[in-house]
């Protein structure tokens, strides 16, 4: 562990509480971004660039000796539209918004690493500290990339950390290859013919068609996908009708998502779902459309060599018993995936314990701030040794 980081834990905890008090939703992280930029400038960063992809920002820090090699470190900065139910003294001051996913902690871990590295600069080359907006929308990383993130701030490798309540506190979980699933959110609209519930012969029954689509879609997983592969197809919102007992609706709508670890499986699932939607409606004389919403993102694929490096660094820092280098992938999604499509790197989980993510009683575990910061620092020092 790093003594200077451990000795200043109280300061870092206060930073985290500051961010927790002022949560902001995706693309609205104006105060959060200003607070981060102010701290980076106060640390004496060589460059601080704001307004990347909206509210994203990058701090550039150069080491003691010159090198062309660059390491990227990333933290997400947005909060969720959730009303906080906690009672401590740093509860959200923004009604209906809270850091229910721990991004306040992610910001703090990266700022802590920035504080330490800016004081010591015991590395060669450059570190790009990337503070990314709108992770909860699964669009922020791509928005920053489309705004020239890696053209302006190229990286040879990149790392990110997410706290994880179901992982033992202080443990690091990582794996090679697929680490988190892709996500595709869809809307389905079925258009039939409404009418009187007593006269079905005059109708094209949208709710019946909706039911058949839901049931038929389950066969994609069971009959189109190998049992050795994984895919999740969920209908999260189904709706038809207008709160009556005898008026049959003209339309039915559904919302849901598809998650997969393999790109071919992802595309096959989406194609089969579209086929089922359109052909089932046609079979009953109706029409139907499936629309993919903004926010689709690919699977998070760790570079094998970088995942092994993360496990090695974590074992050296915390002990082998606290590292799971072959954890099962998580079917949740993370838009850091877009960054890993451009730069080889690795994502990892840091054990948090406590309330589940996206829960109104969630709070980031302050005990792991120094651990996440230590991982970032040691990854920099390993990749950018003094020449």
VENFEN-V771048 format. One record per run of one state. SS is the DSSP state (hx for helix, st for strand, lp for the rest). FROM is the first residue (numbers start at 0). TO is the last residue. If there is no record, write none. Layout:
BEGIN
<<SS/FROM/TO> <SS/FROM/TO>>
END
This chain:
BEGIN
<<lp/0/1> <hx/2/6> <lp/7/7> <hx/8/20> <lp/21/28> <hx/29/41> <lp/42/45> <st/46/51> <lp/52/54> <st/55/61> <lp/62/63> <st/64/75> <lp/76/78> <st/79/79> <lp/80/96> <st/97/97> <lp/98/101> <hx/102/119> <lp/120/122> <st/123/131> <lp/132/138> <hx/139/145> <lp/146/147> <hx/148/151> <lp/152/155> <st/156/163> <lp/164/170> <st/171/172> <lp/173/175> <st/176/179> <lp/180/181> <st/182/190> <lp/191/191> <st/192/192> <lp/193/193> <st/194/195> <lp/196/198> <hx/199/201> <lp/202/202> <st/203/203> <lp/204/204> <hx/205/223> <lp/224/229> <st/230/238> <lp/239/245> <st/246/247> <lp/248/249> <st/250/259> <lp/260/261> <hx/262/282> <lp/283/285> <st/286/291> <lp/292/295> <st/296/296> <lp/297/298> <st/299/301> <lp/302/302> <hx/303/317> <lp/318/318> <hx/319/321> <st/322/323> <lp/324/328> <st/329/329> <lp/330/334> <hx/335/341> <lp/342/343> <st/344/350> <lp/351/364> <hx/365/382> <lp/383/386>>
END
